[in-house]
């Protein structure tokens, strides 16, 4: 009897361990890239609003966006044509697409904020700004808005003083165009914006 029970327990134990290991892992976070002057290879995050190469190229200031064709063993490119004001040979992109982008300058832009409304894009090297409230804190803003194409209006997250938190907070990602209402002048992103150079975390906002 013991000879039968021991192998059975061993099989059950191994089976339980295999079942635990085979559970899918949760994918979190983003891969971030420092896009330099010239060619840079990037991959699309698992969550993206871009469906065409031209959309991504426009967002990051690229003039060409290319993909590697395994069969042809060469890159094929979508190119922005100035006189046309549009992308030639545009192609669809999906989550996980690996691309080569060409930019004439490093594409981590900075913005000179004024007191009032400012349009900004979340830079490609700031995947940490993944909520509207975090963007608001980094820009000393009281509202952070995005344009809803369907509703044809801005929808906003708003900082509530008495609550000390953001109402209607929404998720954001690299490349997102946003409107922020800032309470101070400054440069975003600044070298010290994560250390309260532009934000008043824990302090009442003006």
C-alpha positions in Angstrom: 0.0 0.0 0.0 2.8 2.4 0.9 4.5 1.7 -2.4 1.3 2.8 -4.2 0.6 5.9 -2.0 4.1 7.5 -2.2 4.4 7.6 -6.0 0.8 8.9 -6.1 1.7 11.8 -3.7 4.8 12.6 -5.8 2.7 12.8 -9.0 0.1 15.1 -7.3 2.8 17.4 -5.9 4.6 17.7 -9.3 1.2 18.3 -10.9 0.3 21.1 -8.5 3.7 22.8 -9.0 3.3 22.6 -12.8 -0.1 24.1 -12.5 1.2 27.0 -10.5 4.0 27.7 -13.0 1.8 27.5 -16.0 -0.5 30.3 -14.8 -0.2 33.3 -17.1 1.9 36.2 -15.8 0.4 39.6 -15.5 2.1 42.1 -17.9 2.6 45.4 -16.3 4.4 48.7 -17.2 5.9 49.9 -20.4 9.2 49.7 -22.2 10.6 53.1 -22.7 13.0 54.3 -25.3 15.4 57.2 -25.6 14.8 58.2 -29.2 17.9 59.8 -30.5 18.7 61.9 -33.6 18.8 59.6 -36.5 17.5 56.0 -36.5 16.1 54.4 -33.4 14.5 50.9 -33.0 11.4 50.8 -30.9 8.5 48.5 -30.2 4.9 49.4 -29.6 3.7 49.0 -26.0 1.0 46.5 -25.2 -1.4 49.3 -24.8 -1.5 51.8 -27.7 -3.9 54.1 -29.5 -1.8 54.2 -32.6 -3.1 52.1 -35.6 -1.0 53.5 -38.4 2.7 54.1 -38.8 2.0 57.7 -39.7 0.1 58.3 -36.5 3.1 57.2 -34.4 5.5 59.1 -36.6 3.5 62.3 -36.2 3.3 61.9 -32.5 7.1 61.5 -32.0 8.3 63.9 -34.8 9.6 61.2 -37.1 10.0 61.6 -40.8 10.1 57.8 -41.6 8.7 54.8 -39.8 10.0 51.4 -41.1 9.3 47.7 -40.4 11.5 44.7 -41.2 10.1 42.3 -43.8 11.3 38.8 -42.9 10.6 37.5 -46.4 12.2 40.3 -48.4 15.0 40.7 -45.8 14.8 44.5 -45.9 13.1 47.5 -44.3 9.9 49.0 -45.8 9.2 52.6 -44.8 6.3 55.0 -44.5 7.7 58.5 -45.2 6.2 61.9 -44.4 6.0 64.1 -47.5 6.2 67.8 -46.7 4.4 69.1 -49.8 1.7 66.5 -49.5 1.3 67.1 -45.8 0.7 63.3 -45.3 2.4 60.0 -45.1 3.4 58.0 -48.2 3.3 54.2 -48.0 1.6 54.3 -44.7 1.0 50.9 -43.1 -0.9 49.6 -40.1 0.8 48.9 -36.8 -0.3 46.8 -33.8 0.7 46.1 -30.2 4.2 44.7 -30.2 5.2 46.0 -33.6 9.0 46.4 -33.9 9.8 49.6 -35.8 12.7 51.7 -37.0 12.0 55.4 -36.7 14.0 58.3 -38.1 14.0 61.6 -36.4 16.0 64.7 -37.2 16.4 65.5 -33.4 15.9 63.7 -30.1 12.2 63.3 -29.6 11.8 64.0 -25.9 10.3 67.5 -26.2 10.1 70.1 -23.5 7.4 72.7 -23.1 7.5 76.2 -21.7 4.5 76.3 -19.5 2.5 79.5 -18.9 -0.1 80.2 -16.3 -3.2 79.0 -17.9 -3.9 76.3 -20.5 -1.0 74.5 -22.2 -0.9 71.7 -24.7 1.7 69.0 -24.1 2.6 65.5 -25.1 3.8 62.9 -22.6 7.5 62.4 -23.7 8.5 58.9 -24.8 11.0 58.7 -21.9 8.3 59.4 -19.2 6.3 56.2 -19.0 6.1 57.0 -15.2 3.4 59.6 -16.0 0.7 57.0 -16.5 -2.2 58.8 -14.8 -3.6 62.3 -15.4 -3.0 63.2 -11.8 0.7 62.4 -12.1 0.9 64.6 -15.2 -0.9 67.3 -13.2 1.5 67.1 -10.3 4.5 67.3 -12.6 3.1 70.5 -14.3 1.5 72.1 -11.2 -1.9 71.9 -12.9 -5.4 71.8 -11.5 -6.9 70.2 -14.6 -5.6 67.7 -17.1 -7.8 67.1 -20.1 -7.9 64.9 -23.2 -9.9 65.4 -26.4 -12.7 62.8 -26.8 -13.1 62.4 -30.6 -16.6 60.8 -30.2 -18.0 63.3 -27.8 -16.1 66.2 -29.6 -15.2 67.8 -26.3 -12.4 67.9 -23.7 -12.8 65.5 -20.7 -10.9 66.5 -17.6 -9.4 65.2 -14.4 -9.5 67.9 -11.7 -7.5 68.4 -8.6 -9.8 68.9 -5.5 -8.2 70.9 -2.7 -10.3 69.6 0.2 -9.9 66.1 -1.1 -6.2 66.4 -1.7 -6.6 64.2 -4.7 -7.7 64.0 -8.4 -11.4 63.7 -9.4 -12.2 61.8 -12.6 -8.5 60.7 -12.9 -7.8 58.8 -16.0 -4.9 56.7 -17.3 -2.3 58.2 -19.7 0.6 56.9 -21.7 3.6 58.0 -23.6 2.7 60.0 -26.7 -0.6 61.2 -25.4 -1.5 64.8 -26.3 -3.1 66.6 -23.4 -4.3 70.0 -22.2 -3.1 71.1 -18.8 -4.1 74.2 -16.8 -1.0 75.2 -14.9 -0.7 77.5 -12.0 2.9 78.4 -12.6 5.4 79.0 -15.3 8.2 76.5 -15.9 9.7 73.9 -18.2 8.1 70.5 -18.6 9.6 68.0 -18.2 12.2 69.7 -16.0 15.2 67.9 -14.6 13.6 68.2 -11.2 9.9 68.0 -11.9 9.7 64.8 -10.0 11.1 66.6 -7.0 8.4 69.2 -6.7 10.0 71.9 -9.0 6.6 72.3 -10.7 4.3 70.4 -8.3 2.8 71.1 -4.9 2.1 67.7 -3.6 0.8 68.0 -0.1 0.4 71.7 -0.4 -2.8 73.6 -1.2 -2.8 74.7 -4.8 -3.2 78.3 -5.8 
